[in-house]
Amino acid sequence: GQRFKIVLKNSGQGPAEFESTPLRVEKVLSPGVTTFVVIHPLRPGHYPFFDDFNPQLPEGGILAK
């Protein structure tokens, strides 16, 4: 029931993206960039996220209890 911040760091050589349709957030990061996204209070559930620029990476998720 609280907002929270996720710090994102792209330590790779190319662009990266933090994207989640259920969370309604999308953030593109250039190589070497550190930034953040603020997530609104969530209802209990699983909220997946992925990197559109690097589809070989596994999908991640946030579990809200």
Secondary structure as a PSIPRED ss2 file (coil, helix, strand):
# PSIPRED VFORMAT (PSIPRED V4.0)

   1 G C   1.000  0.000  0.000
   2 Q C   1.000  0.000  0.000
   3 R C   1.000  0.000  0.000
   4 F E   0.000  0.000  1.000
   5 K E   0.000  0.000  1.000
   6 I E   0.000  0.000  1.000
   7 V E   0.000  0.000  1.000
   8 L E   0.000  0.000  1.000
   9 K E   0.000  0.000  1.000
  10 N C   1.000  0.000  0.000
  11 S C   1.000  0.000  0.000
  12 G C   1.000  0.000  0.000
  13 Q C   1.000  0.000  0.000
  14 G C   1.000  0.000  0.000
  15 P C   1.000  0.000  0.000
  16 A E   0.000  0.000  1.000
  17 E E   0.000  0.000  1.000
  18 F E   0.000  0.000  1.000
  19 E E   0.000  0.000  1.000
  20 S E   0.000  0.000  1.000
  21 T C   1.000  0.000  0.000
  22 P C   1.000  0.000  0.000
  23 L C   1.000  0.000  0.000
  24 R C   1.000  0.000  0.000
  25 V E   0.000  0.000  1.000
  26 E E   0.000  0.000  1.000
  27 K E   0.000  0.000  1.000
  28 V E   0.000  0.000  1.000
  29 L E   0.000  0.000  1.000
  30 S C   1.000  0.000  0.000
  31 P C   1.000  0.000  0.000
  32 G C   1.000  0.000  0.000
  33 V C   1.000  0.000  0.000
  34 T E   0.000  0.000  1.000
  35 T E   0.000  0.000  1.000
  36 F E   0.000  0.000  1.000
  37 V E   0.000  0.000  1.000
  38 V E   0.000  0.000  1.000
  39 I E   0.000  0.000  1.000
  40 H C   1.000  0.000  0.000
  41 P C   1.000  0.000  0.000
  42 L C   1.000  0.000  0.000
  43 R C   1.000  0.000  0.000
  44 P C   1.000  0.000  0.000
  45 G E   0.000  0.000  1.000
  46 H E   0.000  0.000  1.000
  47 Y E   0.000  0.000  1.000
  48 P E   0.000  0.000  1.000
  49 F E   0.000  0.000  1.000
  50 F E   0.000  0.000  1.000
  51 D C   1.000  0.000  0.000
  52 D C   1.000  0.000  0.000
  53 F C   1.000  0.000  0.000
  54 N C   1.000  0.000  0.000
  55 P C   1.000  0.000  0.000
  56 Q C   1.000  0.000  0.000
  57 L C   1.000  0.000  0.000
  58 P C   1.000  0.000  0.000
  59 E C   1.000  0.000  0.000
  60 G E   0.000  0.000  1.000
  61 G E   0.000  0.000  1.000
  62 I E   0.000  0.000  1.000
  63 L E   0.000  0.000  1.000
  64 A E   0.000  0.000  1.000
  65 K C   1.000  0.000  0.000
